[in-house]
Amino acid sequence: MGSVYGKHIKVSIFGQSHAPAVGVVIDGLPAGFRPEMEALRAFMRRRQPGRTLLSTQRSEADLFEVLSGLAGGKLCGAPFAAVIRNRTTPG
């Protein structure tokens, strides 16, 4: 199964749930767009563990770290890359 999707905007995912991190690279986004980072953080909080009886028992915070693609809060034209580090991976 592939991990790269799209033609004009390419999305590549990497990592595993039991690896040091999972992440995404999005290529082809227009420079100058200001992503709503707080809306993205709110979306990520929806999947945090312990919020319901049905949620996972894992103890990750699901905080994302932007590695590239943003400058001054706007997309700069470089590929956007972000990771979520897994802090409780088996050693």
N, C-alpha and C positions, 0 to 999 in steps of 0.2 A: 504494500500500500504506500502510495506516495505521500510526501509531506509538503509539497509545493502546490499551491492552487492559484488560478487566475491567469489572465493574459496581460491586461493593461496595468492592473495593480496586482502584484504577486505577493502572496502570503505564504511564508515558510514557517512551519512549527518545528521545534526540536525539544529533545529531552524526554524524560520519563518520570513518572510519579515517584519512583524510588531512586532516582539519580540526583545529583547535586542541584539541578535546576531544570525548569521547563521554560520555554520562551518562544518568542515570535520575532520574525523579521518581516516587515511590510515594505515593499519596494514599489515606487511609482506614485506615491502620495504627493499632491501638489504643495510646493513651498508656500509659506505664508498662512496656511490654515492654522488656527489656534484650537487644538483639541480640548475638550472639556475634561480635564484630568480629574476633577472632583466627581463628575458623573461616572467616570470609569472606576474610580476608587469605590464609589457607592455600589456599582454593579458587582465589583469583586467582593465586597462585604456580604452580599447576598449568599455567597457560596461558602462562607466561613464555617468551620466546624462548630457544633454545639448550639446552633441557633434553633434547631427543632429536634424532636425525638428521632426523626428520620435522617438527620444529617450525619455525616461521617464522624468517626471518632478520632480522626487524625488531629494533630495539634499544631497545624501550620497556620500562620497569620494571613497567607495569600496576599502579601504586599508585593507589588511589582516595582521594579527598578528600571528606569529608562536608561539605555546604554548609548544610544545615538539617535539622531534624526530631529532633535529638538534644539532650538537656540532661542533664548528669550521667551520661552513659552509657545513658540510657533514652530511648525514644521519647517525645516531648512532645506529640504530637497534631497538630503542624504537618506538612505534606507532607515526607517524607524525600527529600532530593536529594543526589546524589553525582555526581562527575565523575572521569574518568580523563583526565588531560591528555596530549596527544600532544606529545612534545618534539622529534620528528624529522620534523615535517611539512615538505613542500616550501615554500620561501620565497617 
